[in-house]
Amino acid sequence: MELIHTVAWMKQVAADARRSDRLLGLVPTMGALHEGHLSLVREAQRQCSPVVVSIFVNPKQFGPSEDFQKYPRTLEADAATLDNLGVDYVFAPPPEEIYPPGFRTAVTVEGLSDRLEGRSRPGHFRGVTTVVLKLFEIVQPRFAFFGRKDAQQARIIRQMTGDLDLGTEIVVCPIVREPDGLALSSRNAYLSASDRRAATVLYRSLAGVRREIAAGERDVVHLLASVRKMIEAEPGVSLDYAEVVDADSLDPVIALRKTCCVLLAARVGSTRLIDNALIEPAGDSFNVTI
């Protein structure tokens, strides 16, 4: 495995791979790798060779009161893990490589970036799309791999990629969960023991949605009321939002008819977590994937 720190060398390595007609895959991460990230890496290795994993804690997607300074940075351990997996390249640039002095450009996907997470975290998705576009231009991967836990992010990146004719196919992979249902996240490391137990209420509320839909419930107002009641009853958990939205437009829906998502965000203690479920039509019923 080769650890690359400069844009110039990453561009050269990626260009050499493309000239050899190799199918290059990219897994963008901010490090502090867990099994969710590693599942993306394994899927990338299944489909592509070589595979590049980027590790970059992107300052532009953090708000002024968010956790940029304390976000876990574990490059040495992450690189060792990826080496053991047989990853070809790790791209871990310092901030000045991605945002050199005088950097002034930002990318915004209008209409999808200002709601849900974008409403709660103004400027967040502008930072995400800007850095992802830079990574795509540097690496020019044929495939890029993202997790469904960040469902709104994946939808926005897919829109940006298509709008700008980037030629990268976005692969969205399943959420990876702990045995008790908690979605894996680097921010889970912030949770105290009691917060960790309380955090499972996000999964439990989504499992409740799945049960109600299986029993025939189709009214979104009723489903969301059940979600909010369960989460708000959990001590130490403060709900930010719970919405059911069209999977494509991210517009709120009032009845289940086509593919949609239940999107949740809550603060557990001092840690903000997100989760979601995918609801897909299946004949006269619906499949709910958590």
DRENNUVO-814807 format. One line per 2 residues: number of its first residue (from 1); their letters; for each residue x, y, z of C-alpha. Coordinates in steps of 0.05 Angstrom, whole numbers, always signed. Layout:
N
NUM> A> X Y Z ~ ... .
This chain:
290
1> ME> +0 +0 +0 ~ +24 +70 -17 .
3> LI> +8 +130 +27 ~ +2 +193 -15 .
5> HT> +1 +264 +14 ~ +4 +309 -47 .
7> VA> -47 +325 -101 ~ +6 +323 -155 .
9> WM> +28 +252 -139 ~ -43 +227 -130 .
11> KQ> -60 +255 -198 ~ +0 +220 -229 .
13> VA> -15 +153 -197 ~ -88 +156 -218 .
15> AD> -71 +177 -289 ~ -22 +118 -295 .
17> AR> -78 +71 -272 ~ -127 +99 -323 .
19> RS> -75 +94 -380 ~ -69 +20 -363 .
21> DR> -145 +13 -371 ~ -152 -5 -298 .
23> LL> -219 +5 -264 ~ -204 +56 -210 .
25> GL> -248 +61 -148 ~ -250 +115 -94 .
27> VP> -275 +111 -22 ~ -277 +181 +7 .
29> TM> -272 +183 +83 ~ -253 +229 +140 .
31> GA> -215 +173 +175 ~ -229 +144 +244 .
33> LH> -247 +83 +204 ~ -299 +32 +228 .
35> EG> -332 -28 +198 ~ -380 +16 +159 .
37> HL> -322 +47 +122 ~ -289 -20 +113 .
39> SL> -352 -49 +81 ~ -346 +6 +28 .
41> VR> -273 -12 +18 ~ -289 -86 +8 .
43> EA> -344 -69 -42 ~ -296 -24 -79 .
45> QR> -245 -80 -81 ~ -298 -127 -108 .
47> QC> -313 -81 -166 ~ -248 -43 -178 .
49> SP> -173 -45 -181 ~ -137 -4 -159 .
51> VV> -175 +24 -99 ~ -159 +93 -69 .
53> VS> -184 +109 +1 ~ -181 +183 +17 .
55> IF> -173 +206 +89 ~ -186 +280 +97 .
57> VN> -221 +316 +155 ~ -253 +370 +113 .
59> PK> -256 +436 +150 ~ -307 +466 +102 .
61> QF> -363 +419 +122 ~ -359 +436 +196 .
63> GP> -397 +495 +224 ~ -363 +544 +272 .
65> SE> -393 +510 +334 ~ -383 +439 +310 .
67> DF> -331 +387 +326 ~ -276 +399 +275 .
69> QK> -220 +407 +326 ~ -239 +345 +366 .
71> YP> -259 +301 +307 ~ -218 +237 +315 .
73> RT> -155 +235 +273 ~ -124 +165 +272 .
75> LE> -85 +164 +207 ~ -31 +115 +230 .
77> AD> -82 +63 +254 ~ -127 +75 +194 .
79> AA> -69 +65 +146 ~ -49 +0 +181 .
81> TL> -121 -26 +176 ~ -125 -9 +102 .
83> DN> -57 -40 +89 ~ -82 -105 +121 .
85> LG> -143 -103 +75 ~ -98 -98 +14 .
87> VD> -118 -27 -6 ~ -74 +0 -62 .
89> YV> -69 +74 -44 ~ -88 +119 +15 .
91> FA> -93 +192 -3 ~ -84 +233 +60 .
93> PP> -70 +305 +41 ~ -59 +362 +90 .
95> PE> -111 +418 +86 ~ -65 +464 +47 .
97> EI> -61 +413 -9 ~ -137 +413 -18 .
99> YP> -148 +487 -2 ~ -85 +525 -21 .
101> PG> -77 +598 -3 ~ -126 +640 -43 .
103> FR> -177 +584 -52 ~ -245 +616 -66 .
105> TA> -290 +567 -102 ~ -349 +529 -74 .
107> VT> -399 +480 -105 ~ -473 +480 -85 .
109> VE> -528 +433 -108 ~ -589 +479 -106 .
111> GL> -654 +453 -78 ~ -626 +392 -44 .
113> SD> -574 +422 +2 ~ -615 +471 +43 .
115> RL> -663 +423 +78 ~ -657 +370 +132 .
117> EG> -583 +367 +148 ~ -572 +429 +107 .
119> RS> -623 +467 +148 ~ -593 +444 +213 .
121> RP> -521 +453 +190 ~ -518 +514 +143 .
123> GH> -461 +508 +93 ~ -448 +435 +109 .
125> FR> -466 +407 +41 ~ -430 +463 +4 .
127> GV> -367 +439 +40 ~ -382 +366 +24 .
129> TT> -395 +377 -50 ~ -335 +422 -57 .
131> VV> -287 +371 -28 ~ -318 +312 -64 .
133> LK> -313 +349 -131 ~ -240 +362 -117 .
135> LF> -228 +289 -99 ~ -264 +267 -163 .
137> EI> -222 +314 -205 ~ -157 +292 -172 .
139> VQ> -170 +217 -175 ~ -221 +214 -232 .
141> PR> -249 +147 -208 ~ -295 +104 -249 .
143> FA> -334 +87 -186 ~ -340 +122 -119 .
145> FF> -370 +88 -57 ~ -413 +120 -4 .
147> GR> -455 +94 +54 ~ -531 +99 +57 .
149> KD> -528 +124 +129 ~ -513 +192 +98 .
151> AQ> -573 +186 +51 ~ -581 +260 +36 .
153> QA> -507 +267 +23 ~ -508 +209 -26 .
155> RI> -567 +238 -63 ~ -533 +307 -69 .
157> IR> -468 +277 -93 ~ -504 +236 -145 .
159> QM> -539 +299 -169 ~ -474 +338 -173 .
161> TG> -439 +282 -210 ~ -494 +277 -262 .
163> DL> -503 +353 -270 ~ -429 +364 -282 .
165> DL> -418 +302 -327 ~ -362 +277 -282 .
167> GT> -363 +206 -309 ~ -360 +175 -240 .
169> EI> -414 +125 -220 ~ -438 +132 -148 .
171> VV> -447 +66 -111 ~ -488 +71 -47 .
173> CP> -477 +14 +2 ~ -519 -11 +60 .
175> IV> -516 +17 +130 ~ -473 -25 +177 .
177> RE> -500 -31 +248 ~ -479 -56 +316 .
179> PD> -516 -118 +342 ~ -564 -73 +380 .
181> GL> -580 -33 +317 ~ -538 +30 +327 .
183> AL> -512 +54 +260 ~ -436 +56 +259 .
185> SS> -407 +126 +260 ~ -340 +156 +278 .
187> RN> -379 +202 +326 ~ -402 +142 +367 .
189> AY> -335 +147 +401 ~ -360 +210 +436 .
191> LS> -418 +173 +470 ~ -416 +158 +544 .
193> AS> -440 +89 +567 ~ -510 +116 +583 .
195> DR> -512 +157 +518 ~ -492 +95 +479 .
197> RA> -552 +57 +507 ~ -599 +115 +494 .
199> AT> -574 +123 +422 ~ -606 +58 +401 .
201> VL> -673 +94 +403 ~ -660 +118 +332 .
203> YR> -657 +47 +307 ~ -715 +26 +351 .
205> SL> -759 +81 +323 ~ -743 +60 +252 .
207> AG> -757 -13 +269 ~ -825 +12 +295 .
209> VR> -838 +45 +228 ~ -823 -21 +194 .
211> RE> -871 -59 +239 ~ -927 -8 +228 .
213> IA> -918 -9 +152 ~ -919 -85 +153 .
215> AG> -984 -81 +191 ~ -1014 -37 +137 .
217> ER> -1002 +34 +161 ~ -992 +83 +103 .
219> DV> -1005 +151 +136 ~ -940 +188 +143 .
221> VH> -967 +235 +197 ~ -983 +174 +241 .
223> LL> -915 +142 +227 ~ -877 +205 +245 .
225> AS> -918 +216 +307 ~ -897 +146 +331 .
227> VR> -824 +161 +315 ~ -825 +227 +352 .
229> KM> -861 +198 +412 ~ -810 +143 +421 .
231> IE> -749 +188 +412 ~ -774 +245 +455 .
233> AE> -789 +195 +511 ~ -716 +173 +514 .
235> PG> -678 +210 +569 ~ -618 +248 +544 .
237> VS> -641 +248 +471 ~ -663 +312 +436 .
239> LD> -696 +303 +368 ~ -673 +351 +313 .
241> YA> -717 +326 +258 ~ -757 +265 +235 .
243> EV> -784 +268 +164 ~ -808 +222 +109 .
245> VD> -784 +248 +42 ~ -785 +227 -31 .
247> AD> -720 +191 -44 ~ -706 +231 -106 .
249> SL> -731 +302 -93 ~ -724 +300 -17 .
251> DP> -792 +334 -14 ~ -837 +314 +46 .
253> VI> -891 +262 +30 ~ -957 +252 +66 .
255> AL> -973 +181 +42 ~ -931 +122 +21 .
257> RK> -935 +112 -54 ~ -864 +108 -83 .
259> TC> -793 +102 -58 ~ -781 +147 +1 .
261> CV> -736 +153 +63 ~ -747 +164 +137 .
263> LL> -692 +212 +157 ~ -674 +224 +230 .
265> AA> -626 +269 +267 ~ -620 +274 +342 .
267> RV> -571 +297 +395 ~ -553 +243 +445 .
269> GS> -520 +278 +503 ~ -474 +326 +467 .
271> TR> -466 +281 +405 ~ -507 +292 +342 .
273> LI> -526 +228 +305 ~ -565 +213 +241 .
275> DN> -600 +151 +216 ~ -651 +131 +163 .
277> AL> -694 +77 +132 ~ -709 +65 +59 .
279> IE> -781 +49 +40 ~ -792 +17 -28 .
281> PA> -856 -6 -62 ~ -862 -82 -70 .
283> GD> -927 -98 -105 ~ -984 -81 -58 .
285> SF> -936 -74 +1 ~ -871 -39 +18 .
287> NV> -801 -63 +37 ~ -768 -24 +93 .
289> TI> -692 -28 +95 ~ -660 -2 +158 .
